[in-house]
Amino acid sequence: MLGLKEEPGEGPVDPQTILFYCWSPNLQQLHAELTAAGLEVGPIEHPFYMRSGEFQVVDPDGTIVVGQLEAS
């Protein structure tokens, strides 16, 4: 998913107006692997629109947000 923010956001990355949203089947495992690889990874948070969790990753070209879809 590609999103356009109305205002710059807050978090471990620089404010941006465009972000990329990706999904992972195992958010905890991916978060641990990216952290172990030395990437700048934000904490797992649980906003109202992604109760199963999401986190941000700093990418040289922008922000990537990774979320985990809830099981249906």
N, CA, C, O and CB atoms as a CASP TS submission, in Angstrom:
PFRMAT TS
TARGET T0000
AUTHOR 0000-0000-0000
METHOD Language model
MODEL 1
PARENT N/A
ATOM      1  N   MET     1       0.847  -1.160   0.000  1.00  0.00           N
ATOM      2  CA  MET     1       0.000   0.000   0.000  1.00  0.00           C
ATOM      3  C   MET     1       0.897   1.228   0.000  1.00  0.00           C
ATOM      4  O   MET     1       1.936   1.240   0.661  1.00  0.00           O
ATOM      5  CB  MET     1      -0.966  -0.005   1.213  1.00  0.00           C
ATOM      6  N   LEU     2       0.513   2.240  -0.721  1.00  0.00           N
ATOM      7  CA  LEU     2       1.224   3.508  -0.771  1.00  0.00           C
ATOM      8  C   LEU     2       0.309   4.553  -0.152  1.00  0.00           C
ATOM      9  O   LEU     2      -0.839   4.698  -0.572  1.00  0.00           O
ATOM     10  CB  LEU     2       1.635   3.893  -2.243  1.00  0.00           C
ATOM     11  N   GLY     3       0.805   5.282   0.843  1.00  0.00           N
ATOM     12  CA  GLY     3      -0.029   6.262   1.527  1.00  0.00           C
ATOM     13  C   GLY     3       0.533   7.662   1.415  1.00  0.00           C
ATOM     14  O   GLY     3       1.738   7.842   1.236  1.00  0.00           O
ATOM     15  N   LEU     4      -0.331   8.650   1.520  1.00  0.00           N
ATOM     16  CA  LEU     4       0.048  10.054   1.508  1.00  0.00           C
ATOM     17  C   LEU     4      -0.426  10.669   2.810  1.00  0.00           C
ATOM     18  O   LEU     4      -1.627  10.692   3.082  1.00  0.00           O
ATOM     19  CB  LEU     4      -0.549  10.802   0.274  1.00  0.00           C
ATOM     20  N   LYS     5       0.504  11.172   3.624  1.00  0.00           N
ATOM     21  CA  LYS     5       0.167  11.765   4.904  1.00  0.00           C
ATOM     22  C   LYS     5      -0.306  13.199   4.710  1.00  0.00           C
ATOM     23  O   LYS     5       0.191  13.913   3.840  1.00  0.00           O
ATOM     24  CB  LYS     5       1.367  11.717   5.854  1.00  0.00           C
ATOM     25  N   GLU     6      -1.266  13.612   5.523  1.00  0.00           N
ATOM     26  CA  GLU     6      -1.695  15.010   5.495  1.00  0.00           C
ATOM     27  C   GLU     6      -0.675  15.899   6.188  1.00  0.00           C
ATOM     28  O   GLU     6      -0.456  17.037   5.774  1.00  0.00           O
ATOM     29  CB  GLU     6      -3.068  15.167   6.156  1.00  0.00           C
ATOM     30  N   GLU     7      -0.048  15.381   7.249  1.00  0.00           N
ATOM     31  CA  GLU     7       0.973  16.115   7.988  1.00  0.00           C
ATOM     32  C   GLU     7       2.130  15.175   8.271  1.00  0.00           C
ATOM     33  O   GLU     7       1.934  13.962   8.340  1.00  0.00           O
ATOM     34  CB  GLU     7       0.402  16.710   9.310  1.00  0.00           C
ATOM     35  N   PRO     8       3.342  15.714   8.436  1.00  0.00           N
ATOM     36  CA  PRO     8       4.471  14.858   8.785  1.00  0.00           C
ATOM     37  C   PRO     8       4.189  14.106  10.075  1.00  0.00           C
ATOM     38  O   PRO     8       3.589  14.649  11.002  1.00  0.00           O
ATOM     39  CB  PRO     8       5.756  15.684   8.922  1.00  0.00           C
ATOM     40  N   GLY     9       4.623  12.861  10.130  1.00  0.00           N
ATOM     41  CA  GLY     9       4.389  12.045  11.308  1.00  0.00           C
ATOM     42  C   GLY     9       5.511  12.123  12.309  1.00  0.00           C
ATOM     43  O   GLY     9       6.493  12.841  12.118  1.00  0.00           O
ATOM     44  N   GLU    10       5.351  11.374  13.376  1.00  0.00           N
ATOM     45  CA  GLU    10       6.368  11.281  14.404  1.00  0.00           C
ATOM     46  C   GLU    10       6.885   9.861  14.424  1.00  0.00           C
ATOM     47  O   GLU    10       6.261   8.956  13.869  1.00  0.00           O
ATOM     48  CB  GLU    10       5.818  11.699  15.790  1.00  0.00           C
ATOM     49  N   GLY    11       8.004   9.667  15.053  1.00  0.00           N
ATOM     50  CA  GLY    11       8.544   8.322  15.163  1.00  0.00           C
ATOM     51  C   GLY    11      10.038   8.327  14.982  1.00  0.00           C
ATOM     52  O   GLY    11      10.669   9.383  15.023  1.00  0.00           O
ATOM     53  N   PRO    12      10.616   7.152  14.781  1.00  0.00           N
ATOM     54  CA  PRO    12      12.070   7.045  14.716  1.00  0.00           C
ATOM     55  C   PRO    12      12.652   7.484  13.377  1.00  0.00           C
ATOM     56  O   PRO    12      13.864   7.399  13.176  1.00  0.00           O
ATOM     57  CB  PRO    12      12.482   5.635  14.997  1.00  0.00           C
ATOM     58  N   VAL    13      11.817   7.946  12.467  1.00  0.00           N
ATOM     59  CA  VAL    13      12.298   8.333  11.142  1.00  0.00           C
ATOM     60  C   VAL    13      11.993   9.797  10.882  1.00  0.00           C
ATOM     61  O   VAL    13      11.187  10.405  11.586  1.00  0.00           O
ATOM     62  CB  VAL    13      11.665   7.453  10.050  1.00  0.00           C
ATOM     63  N   ASP    14      12.633  10.357   9.880  1.00  0.00           N
ATOM     64  CA  ASP    14      12.363  11.744   9.496  1.00  0.00           C
ATOM     65  C   ASP    14      10.939  11.858   8.979  1.00  0.00           C
ATOM     66  O   ASP    14      10.442  10.933   8.337  1.00  0.00           O
ATOM     67  CB  ASP    14      13.371  12.232   8.424  1.00  0.00           C
ATOM     68  N   PRO    15      10.272  12.981   9.247  1.00  0.00           N
ATOM     69  CA  PRO    15       8.907  13.159   8.744  1.00  0.00           C
ATOM     70  C   PRO    15       8.865  13.071   7.221  1.00  0.00           C
ATOM     71  O   PRO    15       9.752  13.589   6.542  1.00  0.00           O
ATOM     72  CB  PRO    15       8.339  14.507   9.207  1.00  0.00           C
ATOM     73  N   GLN    16       7.855  12.427   6.694  1.00  0.00           N
ATOM     74  CA  GLN    16       7.705  12.254   5.255  1.00  0.00           C
ATOM     75  C   GLN    16       6.251  12.424   4.884  1.00  0.00           C
ATOM     76  O   GLN    16       5.370  12.330   5.739  1.00  0.00           O
ATOM     77  CB  GLN    16       8.226  10.877   4.801  1.00  0.00           C
ATOM     78  N   THR    17       5.998  12.671   3.629  1.00  0.00           N
ATOM     79  CA  THR    17       4.616  12.774   3.189  1.00  0.00           C
ATOM     80  C   THR    17       4.137  11.509   2.491  1.00  0.00           C
ATOM     81  O   THR    17       2.932  11.269   2.407  1.00  0.00           O
ATOM     82  CB  THR    17       4.455  13.956   2.268  1.00  0.00           C
ATOM     83  N   ILE    18       5.061  10.700   1.991  1.00  0.00           N
ATOM     84  CA  ILE    18       4.692   9.449   1.334  1.00  0.00           C
ATOM     85  C   ILE    18       5.370   8.302   2.075  1.00  0.00           C
ATOM     86  O   ILE    18       6.540   8.394   2.446  1.00  0.00           O
ATOM     87  CB  ILE    18       5.096   9.460  -0.181  1.00  0.00           C
ATOM     88  N   LEU    19       4.625   7.225   2.286  1.00  0.00           N
ATOM     89  CA  LEU    19       5.224   6.058   2.915  1.00  0.00           C
ATOM     90  C   LEU    19       4.761   4.796   2.203  1.00  0.00           C
ATOM     91  O   LEU    19       3.720   4.781   1.547  1.00  0.00           O
ATOM     92  CB  LEU    19       4.869   5.999   4.413  1.00  0.00           C
ATOM     93  N   PHE    20       5.537   3.756   2.342  1.00  0.00           N
ATOM     94  CA  PHE    20       5.212   2.456   1.784  1.00  0.00           C
ATOM     95  C   PHE    20       4.786   1.551   2.925  1.00  0.00           C
ATOM     96  O   PHE    20       5.451   1.503   3.959  1.00  0.00           O
ATOM     97  CB  PHE    20       6.417   1.851   1.001  1.00  0.00           C
ATOM     98  N   TYR    21       3.692   0.837   2.751  1.00  0.00           N
ATOM     99  CA  TYR    21       3.174  -0.043   3.797  1.00  0.00           C
ATOM    100  C   TYR    21       3.245  -1.472   3.281  1.00  0.00           C
ATOM    101  O   TYR    21       2.699  -1.789   2.224  1.00  0.00           O
ATOM    102  CB  TYR    21       1.705   0.343   4.202  1.00  0.00           C
ATOM    103  N   CYS    22       3.921  -2.330   4.035  1.00  0.00           N
ATOM    104  CA  CYS    22       4.083  -3.733   3.666  1.00  0.00           C
ATOM    105  C   CYS    22       3.497  -4.609   4.767  1.00  0.00           C
ATOM    106  O   CYS    22       3.353  -4.171   5.908  1.00  0.00           O
ATOM    107  CB  CYS    22       5.580  -4.077   3.424  1.00  0.00           C
ATOM    108  N   TRP    23       3.164  -5.834   4.423  1.00  0.00           N
ATOM    109  CA  TRP    23       2.623  -6.771   5.402  1.00  0.00           C
ATOM    110  C   TRP    23       3.557  -7.951   5.573  1.00  0.00           C
ATOM    111  O   TRP    23       4.233  -8.378   4.636  1.00  0.00           O
ATOM    112  CB  TRP    23       1.231  -7.252   4.983  1.00  0.00           C
ATOM    113  N   SER    24       3.579  -8.468   6.789  1.00  0.00           N
ATOM    114  CA  SER    24       4.386  -9.636   7.116  1.00  0.00           C
ATOM    115  C   SER    24       3.506 -10.662   7.827  1.00  0.00           C
ATOM    116  O   SER    24       2.655 -10.288   8.633  1.00  0.00           O
ATOM    117  CB  SER    24       5.609  -9.243   8.000  1.00  0.00           C
ATOM    118  N   PRO    25       3.699 -11.949   7.540  1.00  0.00           N
ATOM    119  CA  PRO    25       2.925 -12.963   8.252  1.00  0.00           C
ATOM    120  C   PRO    25       3.412 -13.175   9.692  1.00  0.00           C
ATOM    121  O   PRO    25       2.681 -13.720  10.518  1.00  0.00           O
ATOM    122  CB  PRO    25       2.984 -14.276   7.494  1.00  0.00           C
ATOM    123  N   ASN    26       4.653 -12.744   9.996  1.00  0.00           N
ATOM    124  CA  ASN    26       5.200 -12.905  11.340  1.00  0.00           C
ATOM    125  C   ASN    26       5.968 -11.637  11.712  1.00  0.00           C
ATOM    126  O   ASN    26       7.179 -11.546  11.507  1.00  0.00           O
ATOM    127  CB  ASN    26       6.123 -14.165  11.427  1.00  0.00           C
ATOM    128  N   LEU    27       5.255 -10.681  12.252  1.00  0.00           N
ATOM    129  CA  LEU    27       5.824  -9.365  12.547  1.00  0.00           C
ATOM    130  C   LEU    27       6.942  -9.436  13.586  1.00  0.00           C
ATOM    131  O   LEU    27       7.979  -8.792  13.425  1.00  0.00           O
ATOM    132  CB  LEU    27       4.733  -8.426  13.034  1.00  0.00           C
ATOM    133  N   GLN    28       6.739 -10.208  14.640  1.00  0.00           N
ATOM    134  CA  GLN    28       7.750 -10.318  15.701  1.00  0.00           C
ATOM    135  C   GLN    28       9.066 -10.861  15.152  1.00  0.00           C
ATOM    136  O   GLN    28      10.136 -10.341  15.470  1.00  0.00           O
ATOM    137  CB  GLN    28       7.241 -11.225  16.836  1.00  0.00           C
ATOM    138  N   GLN    29       8.988 -11.894  14.337  1.00  0.00           N
ATOM    139  CA  GLN    29      10.199 -12.503  13.782  1.00  0.00           C
ATOM    140  C   GLN    29      10.914 -11.534  12.837  1.00  0.00           C
ATOM    141  O   GLN    29      12.133 -11.385  12.910  1.00  0.00           O
ATOM    142  CB  GLN    29       9.852 -13.808  13.040  1.00  0.00           C
ATOM    143  N   LEU    30      10.166 -10.880  11.957  1.00  0.00           N
ATOM    144  CA  LEU    30      10.778  -9.930  11.034  1.00  0.00           C
ATOM    145  C   LEU    30      11.425  -8.776  11.787  1.00  0.00           C
ATOM    146  O   LEU    30      12.528  -8.352  11.442  1.00  0.00           O
ATOM    147  CB  LEU    30       9.737  -9.398  10.049  1.00  0.00           C
ATOM    148  N   HIS    31      10.754  -8.267  12.810  1.00  0.00           N
ATOM    149  CA  HIS    31      11.301  -7.180  13.631  1.00  0.00           C
ATOM    150  C   HIS    31      12.632  -7.610  14.249  1.00  0.00           C
ATOM    151  O   HIS    31      13.600  -6.850  14.222  1.00  0.00           O
ATOM    152  CB  HIS    31      10.296  -6.771  14.743  1.00  0.00           C
ATOM    153  N   ALA    32      12.686  -8.825  14.807  1.00  0.00           N
ATOM    154  CA  ALA    32      13.913  -9.332  15.424  1.00  0.00           C
ATOM    155  C   ALA    32      15.036  -9.501  14.397  1.00  0.00           C
ATOM    156  O   ALA    32      16.187  -9.166  14.677  1.00  0.00           O
ATOM    157  CB  ALA    32      13.638 -10.666  16.119  1.00  0.00           C
ATOM    158  N   GLU    33      14.710 -10.013  13.220  1.00  0.00           N
ATOM    159  CA  GLU    33      15.722 -10.222  12.177  1.00  0.00           C
ATOM    160  C   GLU    33      16.287  -8.900  11.668  1.00  0.00           C
ATOM    161  O   GLU    33      17.498  -8.781  11.477  1.00  0.00           O
ATOM    162  CB  GLU    33      15.126 -11.010  11.011  1.00  0.00           C
ATOM    163  N   LEU    34      15.432  -7.909  11.447  1.00  0.00           N
ATOM    164  CA  LEU    34      15.910  -6.613  10.964  1.00  0.00           C
ATOM    165  C   LEU    34      16.751  -5.909  12.019  1.00  0.00           C
ATOM    166  O   LEU    34      17.759  -5.280  11.700  1.00  0.00           O
ATOM    167  CB  LEU    34      14.731  -5.726  10.559  1.00  0.00           C
ATOM    168  N   THR    35      16.331  -6.019  13.279  1.00  0.00           N
ATOM    169  CA  THR    35      17.102  -5.430  14.376  1.00  0.00           C
ATOM    170  C   THR    35      18.475  -6.087  14.475  1.00  0.00           C
ATOM    171  O   THR    35      19.485  -5.399  14.623  1.00  0.00           O
ATOM    172  CB  THR    35      16.344  -5.573  15.710  1.00  0.00           C
ATOM    173  N   ALA    36      18.514  -7.421  14.395  1.00  0.00           N
ATOM    174  CA  ALA    36      19.776  -8.156  14.467  1.00  0.00           C
ATOM    175  C   ALA    36      20.701  -7.803  13.302  1.00  0.00           C
ATOM    176  O   ALA    36      21.924  -7.857  13.436  1.00  0.00           O
ATOM    177  CB  ALA    36      19.508  -9.659  14.480  1.00  0.00           C
ATOM    178  N   ALA    37      20.114  -7.441  12.162  1.00  0.00           N
ATOM    179  CA  ALA    37      20.912  -7.067  10.989  1.00  0.00           C
ATOM    180  C   ALA    37      21.454  -5.644  11.101  1.00  0.00           C
ATOM    181  O   ALA    37      22.211  -5.197  10.239  1.00  0.00           O
ATOM    182  CB  ALA    37      20.076  -7.200   9.718  1.00  0.00           C
ATOM    183  N   GLY    38      21.067  -4.929  12.169  1.00  0.00           N
ATOM    184  CA  GLY    38      21.603  -3.591  12.391  1.00  0.00           C
ATOM    185  C   GLY    38      20.808  -2.469  11.745  1.00  0.00           C
ATOM    186  O   GLY    38      21.291  -1.339  11.677  1.00  0.00           O
ATOM    187  N   LEU    39      19.604  -2.751  11.269  1.00  0.00           N
ATOM    188  CA  LEU    39      18.781  -1.700  10.677  1.00  0.00           C
ATOM    189  C   LEU    39      18.095  -0.886  11.762  1.00  0.00           C
ATOM    190  O   LEU    39      17.850  -1.379  12.862  1.00  0.00           O
ATOM    191  CB  LEU    39      17.738  -2.302   9.726  1.00  0.00           C
ATOM    192  N   GLU    40      17.790   0.361  11.443  1.00  0.00           N
ATOM    193  CA  GLU    40      17.072   1.224  12.379  1.00  0.00           C
ATOM    194  C   GLU    40      15.587   0.870  12.295  1.00  0.00           C
ATOM    195  O   GLU    40      14.906   1.219  11.331  1.00  0.00           O
ATOM    196  CB  GLU    40      17.317   2.751  12.062  1.00  0.00           C
ATOM    197  N   VAL    41      15.105   0.178  13.311  1.00  0.00           N
ATOM    198  CA  VAL    41      13.739  -0.323  13.337  1.00  0.00           C
ATOM    199  C   VAL    41      13.022   0.272  14.540  1.00  0.00           C
ATOM    200  O   VAL    41      13.538   0.241  15.658  1.00  0.00           O
ATOM    201  CB  VAL    41      13.710  -1.876  13.383  1.00  0.00           C
ATOM    202  N   GLY    42      11.835   0.811  14.308  1.00  0.00           N
ATOM    203  CA  GLY    42      11.045   1.367  15.400  1.00  0.00           C
ATOM    204  C   GLY    42      10.378   0.277  16.210  1.00  0.00           C
ATOM    205  O   GLY    42      10.384  -0.886  15.808  1.00  0.00           O
ATOM    206  N   PRO    43       9.801   0.637  17.350  1.00  0.00           N
ATOM    207  CA  PRO    43       9.119  -0.352  18.178  1.00  0.00           C
ATOM    208  C   PRO    43       7.834  -0.843  17.521  1.00  0.00           C
ATOM    209  O   PRO    43       7.247  -0.150  16.690  1.00  0.00           O
ATOM    210  CB  PRO    43       8.811   0.233  19.549  1.00  0.00           C
ATOM    211  N   ILE    44       7.409  -2.028  17.895  1.00  0.00           N
ATOM    212  CA  ILE    44       6.117  -2.529  17.429  1.00  0.00           C
ATOM    213  C   ILE    44       5.031  -1.788  18.193  1.00  0.00           C
ATOM    214  O   ILE    44       5.022  -1.765  19.424  1.00  0.00           O
ATOM    215  CB  ILE    44       5.992  -4.085  17.628  1.00  0.00           C
ATOM    216  N   GLU    45       4.122  -1.184  17.448  1.00  0.00           N
ATOM    217  CA  GLU    45       3.011  -0.442  18.036  1.00  0.00           C
ATOM    218  C   GLU    45       1.707  -1.054  17.546  1.00  0.00           C
ATOM    219  O   GLU    45       1.692  -1.819  16.581  1.00  0.00           O
ATOM    220  CB  GLU    45       3.087   1.075  17.674  1.00  0.00           C
ATOM    221  N   HIS    46       0.617  -0.711  18.217  1.00  0.00           N
ATOM    222  CA  HIS    46      -0.691  -1.291  17.902  1.00  0.00           C
ATOM    223  C   HIS    46      -1.735  -0.189  17.744  1.00  0.00           C
ATOM    224  O   HIS    46      -2.585  -0.018  18.618  1.00  0.00           O
ATOM    225  CB  HIS    46      -1.126  -2.287  19.002  1.00  0.00           C
ATOM    226  N   PRO    47      -1.684   0.570  16.631  1.00  0.00           N
ATOM    227  CA  PRO    47      -2.680   1.623  16.418  1.00  0.00           C
ATOM    228  C   PRO    47      -4.056   1.030  16.121  1.00  0.00           C
ATOM    229  O   PRO    47      -4.176  -0.160  15.827  1.00  0.00           O
ATOM    230  CB  PRO    47      -2.246   2.544  15.270  1.00  0.00           C
ATOM    231  N   PHE    48      -5.090   1.865  16.200  1.00  0.00           N
ATOM    232  CA  PHE    48      -6.461   1.389  16.022  1.00  0.00           C
ATOM    233  C   PHE    48      -6.685   0.705  14.677  1.00  0.00           C
ATOM    234  O   PHE    48      -7.520  -0.194  14.576  1.00  0.00           O
ATOM    235  CB  PHE    48      -7.421   2.541  16.165  1.00  0.00           C
ATOM    236  N   TYR    49      -5.956   1.116  13.647  1.00  0.00           N
ATOM    237  CA  TYR    49      -6.172   0.553  12.309  1.00  0.00           C
ATOM    238  C   TYR    49      -5.345  -0.705  12.059  1.00  0.00           C
ATOM    239  O   TYR    49      -5.538  -1.366  11.039  1.00  0.00           O
ATOM    240  CB  TYR    49      -5.845   1.589  11.254  1.00  0.00           C
ATOM    241  N   MET    50      -4.428  -1.053  12.964  1.00  0.00           N
ATOM    242  CA  MET    50      -3.595  -2.248  12.811  1.00  0.00           C
ATOM    243  C   MET    50      -3.365  -2.854  14.197  1.00  0.00           C
ATOM    244  O   MET    50      -2.256  -2.818  14.732  1.00  0.00           O
ATOM    245  CB  MET    50      -2.227  -1.905  12.108  1.00  0.00           C
ATOM    246  N   ARG    51      -4.432  -3.407  14.760  1.00  0.00           N
ATOM    247  CA  ARG    51      -4.372  -3.933  16.128  1.00  0.00           C
ATOM    248  C   ARG    51      -3.377  -5.067  16.287  1.00  0.00           C
ATOM    249  O   ARG    51      -2.873  -5.298  17.387  1.00  0.00           O
ATOM    250  CB  ARG    51      -5.732  -4.407  16.554  1.00  0.00           C
ATOM    251  N   SER    52      -3.089  -5.773  15.213  1.00  0.00           N
ATOM    252  CA  SER    52      -2.132  -6.879  15.298  1.00  0.00           C
ATOM    253  C   SER    52      -0.689  -6.390  15.309  1.00  0.00           C
ATOM    254  O   SER    52       0.225  -7.182  15.540  1.00  0.00           O
ATOM    255  CB  SER    52      -2.339  -7.837  14.139  1.00  0.00           C
ATOM    256  N   GLY    53      -0.466  -5.102  15.063  1.00  0.00           N
ATOM    257  CA  GLY    53       0.865  -4.512  15.199  1.00  0.00           C
ATOM    258  C   GLY    53       1.481  -4.047  13.901  1.00  0.00           C
ATOM    259  O   GLY    53       1.160  -4.535  12.817  1.00  0.00           O
ATOM    260  N   GLU    54       2.385  -3.078  14.045  1.00  0.00           N
ATOM    261  CA  GLU    54       3.165  -2.542  12.930  1.00  0.00           C
ATOM    262  C   GLU    54       4.422  -1.895  13.487  1.00  0.00           C
ATOM    263  O   GLU    54       4.489  -1.569  14.672  1.00  0.00           O
ATOM    264  CB  GLU    54       2.334  -1.517  12.094  1.00  0.00           C
ATOM    265  N   PHE    55       5.424  -1.709  12.623  1.00  0.00           N
ATOM    266  CA  PHE    55       6.620  -0.961  12.997  1.00  0.00           C
ATOM    267  C   PHE    55       7.168  -0.250  11.769  1.00  0.00           C
ATOM    268  O   PHE    55       6.811  -0.572  10.636  1.00  0.00           O
ATOM    269  CB  PHE    55       7.694  -1.898  13.617  1.00  0.00           C
ATOM    270  N   GLN    56       8.044   0.726  12.012  1.00  0.00           N
ATOM    271  CA  GLN    56       8.651   1.482  10.924  1.00  0.00           C
ATOM    272  C   GLN    56      10.105   1.067  10.749  1.00  0.00           C
ATOM    273  O   GLN    56      10.795   0.721  11.708  1.00  0.00           O
ATOM    274  CB  GLN    56       8.550   2.995  11.187  1.00  0.00           C
ATOM    275  N   VAL    57      10.546   1.113   9.510  1.00  0.00           N
ATOM    276  CA  VAL    57      11.934   0.826   9.150  1.00  0.00           C
ATOM    277  C   VAL    57      12.454   2.032   8.388  1.00  0.00           C
ATOM    278  O   VAL    57      11.764   2.562   7.517  1.00  0.00           O
ATOM    279  CB  VAL    57      12.061  -0.496   8.296  1.00  0.00           C
ATOM    280  N   VAL    58      13.665   2.469   8.708  1.00  0.00           N
ATOM    281  CA  VAL    58      14.273   3.582   7.981  1.00  0.00           C
ATOM    282  C   VAL    58      14.908   3.055   6.705  1.00  0.00           C
ATOM    283  O   VAL    58      15.768   2.175   6.738  1.00  0.00           O
ATOM    284  CB  VAL    58      15.326   4.317   8.857  1.00  0.00           C
ATOM    285  N   ASP    59      14.473   3.603   5.590  1.00  0.00           N
ATOM    286  CA  ASP    59      14.999   3.267   4.281  1.00  0.00           C
ATOM    287  C   ASP    59      15.662   4.529   3.743  1.00  0.00           C
ATOM    288  O   ASP    59      15.129   5.615   3.967  1.00  0.00           O
ATOM    289  CB  ASP    59      13.872   2.735   3.312  1.00  0.00           C
ATOM    290  N   PRO    60      16.786   4.448   3.051  1.00  0.00           N
ATOM    291  CA  PRO    60      17.439   5.655   2.543  1.00  0.00           C
ATOM    292  C   PRO    60      16.525   6.546   1.697  1.00  0.00           C
ATOM    293  O   PRO    60      16.726   7.759   1.637  1.00  0.00           O
ATOM    294  CB  PRO    60      18.636   5.266   1.729  1.00  0.00           C
ATOM    295  N   ASP    61      15.524   5.951   1.046  1.00  0.00           N
ATOM    296  CA  ASP    61      14.634   6.727   0.185  1.00  0.00           C
ATOM    297  C   ASP    61      13.312   7.096   0.846  1.00  0.00           C
ATOM    298  O   ASP    61      12.509   7.804   0.238  1.00  0.00           O
ATOM    299  CB  ASP    61      14.360   5.963  -1.068  1.00  0.00           C
ATOM    300  N   GLY    62      13.064   6.646   2.048  1.00  0.00           N
ATOM    301  CA  GLY    62      11.789   6.946   2.679  1.00  0.00           C
ATOM    302  C   GLY    62      11.497   6.044   3.855  1.00  0.00           C
ATOM    303  O   GLY    62      12.381   5.369   4.384  1.00  0.00           O
ATOM    304  N   THR    63      10.240   6.047   4.252  1.00  0.00           N
ATOM    305  CA  THR    63       9.790   5.246   5.379  1.00  0.00           C
ATOM    306  C   THR    63       9.043   4.034   4.859  1.00  0.00           C
ATOM    307  O   THR    63       8.203   4.140   3.966  1.00  0.00           O
ATOM    308  CB  THR    63       8.899   6.073   6.332  1.00  0.00           C
ATOM    309  N   ILE    64       9.356   2.892   5.423  1.00  0.00           N
ATOM    310  CA  ILE    64       8.597   1.688   5.145  1.00  0.00           C
ATOM    311  C   ILE    64       7.929   1.288   6.449  1.00  0.00           C
ATOM    312  O   ILE    64       8.594   1.149   7.476  1.00  0.00           O
ATOM    313  CB  ILE    64       9.506   0.536   4.573  1.00  0.00           C
ATOM    314  N   VAL    65       6.627   1.103   6.412  1.00  0.00           N
ATOM    315  CA  VAL    65       5.908   0.620   7.587  1.00  0.00           C
ATOM    316  C   VAL    65       5.498  -0.811   7.310  1.00  0.00           C
ATOM    317  O   VAL    65       4.948  -1.114   6.252  1.00  0.00           O
ATOM    318  CB  VAL    65       4.662   1.516   7.919  1.00  0.00           C
ATOM    319  N   VAL    66       5.767  -1.696   8.265  1.00  0.00           N
ATOM    320  CA  VAL    66       5.426  -3.102   8.119  1.00  0.00           C
ATOM    321  C   VAL    66       4.372  -3.439   9.151  1.00  0.00           C
ATOM    322  O   VAL    66       4.548  -3.173  10.340  1.00  0.00           O
ATOM    323  CB  VAL    66       6.677  -4.013   8.275  1.00  0.00           C
ATOM    324  N   GLY    67       3.273  -4.026   8.694  1.00  0.00           N
ATOM    325  CA  GLY    67       2.197  -4.427   9.587  1.00  0.00           C
ATOM    326  C   GLY    67       1.897  -5.901   9.427  1.00  0.00           C
ATOM    327  O   GLY    67       2.294  -6.524   8.442  1.00  0.00           O
ATOM    328  N   GLN    68       1.196  -6.454  10.398  1.00  0.00           N
ATOM    329  CA  GLN    68       0.781  -7.853  10.323  1.00  0.00           C
ATOM    330  C   GLN    68      -0.727  -7.900  10.258  1.00  0.00           C
ATOM    331  O   GLN    68      -1.419  -7.408  11.150  1.00  0.00           O
ATOM    332  CB  GLN    68       1.310  -8.672  11.534  1.00  0.00           C
ATOM    333  N   LEU    69      -1.233  -8.499   9.187  1.00  0.00           N
ATOM    334  CA  LEU    69      -2.673  -8.627   9.039  1.00  0.00           C
ATOM    335  C   LEU    69      -3.217  -9.621  10.056  1.00  0.00           C
ATOM    336  O   LEU    69      -2.576 -10.625  10.370  1.00  0.00           O
ATOM    337  CB  LEU    69      -3.036  -9.063   7.610  1.00  0.00           C
ATOM    338  N   GLU    70      -4.397  -9.327  10.561  1.00  0.00           N
ATOM    339  CA  GLU    70      -5.043 -10.239  11.493  1.00  0.00           C
ATOM    340  C   GLU    70      -5.552 -11.459  10.731  1.00  0.00           C
ATOM    341  O   GLU    70      -5.941 -11.371   9.567  1.00  0.00           O
ATOM    342  CB  GLU    70      -6.203  -9.534  12.245  1.00  0.00           C
ATOM    343  N   ALA    71      -5.538 -12.578  11.407  1.00  0.00           N
ATOM    344  CA  ALA    71      -6.056 -13.804  10.785  1.00  0.00           C
ATOM    345  C   ALA    71      -7.549 -13.662  10.577  1.00  0.00           C
ATOM    346  O   ALA    71      -8.254 -13.127  11.432  1.00  0.00           O
ATOM    347  CB  ALA    71      -5.744 -15.055  11.654  1.00  0.00           C
ATOM    348  N   SER    72      -8.034 -14.142   9.440  1.00  0.00           N
ATOM    349  CA  SER    72      -9.472 -14.022   9.161  1.00  0.00           C
ATOM    350  C   SER    72     -10.231 -15.243   9.621  1.00  0.00           C
ATOM    351  O   SER    72     -11.450 -15.308   9.464  1.00  0.00           O
ATOM    352  CB  SER    72      -9.712 -13.803   7.678  1.00  0.00           C
TER
END
